[in-house]
Amino acid sequence: MGRAATGLILVAGLSQLWGGGTADATDSATTAAVGLANAIDGDPQTFWHSAAAARKPLPATLTLDLGSSQQVAGLTYLPRQDRAIPGFITGYNVLVSVDGTDFTTVATGTWLPDAKLKAASWPAVTARYVRREATSGVNGVASAAEVNVASAGTG
């Protein structure tokens, strides 16, 4: 496990930490090359991509089901790594929920449009569902090579 920020422990992959964590997305493209599973597969060379902006404009969400309630305190986002920039997320919200229905915003902000690892952090909260909402992105779309959740750690 790597560190996302002081006091946060980066989850190497949802399936490894929470045994059976799943992901769901809205407005995603449907081809296998840009499918949702690519955002949590641990392979930075694969990626998820939202639907074309002309067909479905942002926001686009990616919701992670951790399998059970956990103490979460951050999220990392690795943009696509294939040297193409469409879909680099530049504006985001992070929301959490214990039931998958009622979500609370815990972080909001902007990221630079580059391929470097991004992070968002907040005071630890209990959540089963973590939702990354892309509010803006290069060419009006969103993509993600990897999205990981960080749990509260002991620095």
N, C-alpha and C positions, 0 to 999 in steps of 0.2 A: 504494500500500500504506500502511496505517495502522499505528500501533504498539499492540500489545496491552499491553505493559509494557516497561520498560527492558531492552534486550538481546533482545527478541523482535520479530520482524517478522510482522505479521498477514497471512495469506494472503488475498487478495481473494476468491478462489473456487477451489475445488479444480480445476475444469476449466481455469481460466486458468493456474494455477501448474504443475500436474503433468500437463496435457494428457491427459485421459482418466481422471482419478481417478473412482472410483465410490463409492456408498454402499449399505449394506445395513442393514436394521433387523429386529429381532425384535419381536413383539407390536404391530405398527403397525396402524392402521385401514386399510381397503382402499379407501376412496373417494378419487377423484381430488382432491377439495377439500382433503384432509389427507394427501396422499401424501408419501412419503419424499423425492422429488426437490425438494420445496419447501424442505427444510432446507439445501440447498446451491445454490440457484438464484440467489443474489445479490439476491433481492427480499424485503425485510423484511415485505411485506404478505401473503406466502404463508407457510404453515407446515405442518409435519409434526405428527401427533398420534398418540399411542399408542392401543391398544385401550381400550375402556371398562373401568374398574376392576372392575366386576361380572363382566365376561367374562374378563379377564386382568389380575390385579393386578401392580403394579410388583414387581421392576425391569423396565424396558424399556430396550433398548440400541439405539444407532445406531452402526454401525461404518463408518468411512471407509477405503476402500482408496486409498492415495495413488498406486498404479500401480508404484512402486518404492520401495526403502528410502531414507529421508530422515532428516536430523537434525531432530527435532521437540522443542519445548520448551514448548508451551502450546496451549491451546484456548480459543476464545471461544464463547459461547452467547448468542444474542439470543432472549429469549422472544417468544412471539406478540405482535403489535402491534395487534391488533384490539379492544383495550380489554376483552376477556374474560380472566379469570384462570385458568380451569381449565387445568391442564397446566404452569403455571409450576413449573419444577424447583427444589426446595428442598434436596435431598440428591443427591450425585453421587459417582461414581468415574470416573476416566479410566484406561484400560488401553491398553497398546501391545503390538504383536507384529510380528515380522519375517516370520512364516509364516502368520498368520491362524488358527493353532490354539492355540499356547501364548501366553497373554496375561499381562502383568505390570502390576500396579497402580502408576501413577506419581503419581496425585493423588487425593485424597478430600476432601470437604468439604461445606459448606452455602452456599446462596445465599439472599438475601432474596426473598420472593415479590412481585417487582415487574417491570416491563417494561424495566428498564435492562439494558444489555449486561453480561454476566458474563464472568469470566476465571478460568482455572486455569493455573498454570504449574509447571514442574518442571525439574530439571537436564536439559540436552539428552541425548536418547537416539536411537539409530537405530531406526526403525520404518517398516514399510510400512502397517500397519493401526493406526488410532487409534479406540478405542471409548469413547463416552460412555455411561455407565450411569446412568440416573435411578433412584435408590433411594427418593426420596420426591418428591411433587409435589402441588400444590393439587388437591383432589378426587380424589387417588389416581391421577392420570394424568400423562403427560408430553407436552410439545409443544416445538417449536423453530421459530422463524422462520428462523434461520441458525445454522449450526455451522461454524466455521472452525478450521483448524490453524495454529499459529504455529511458524515455524522459528527455529533459533538465529541471531541476528543480531549485528551489531557495534555495538550501542548508539548 
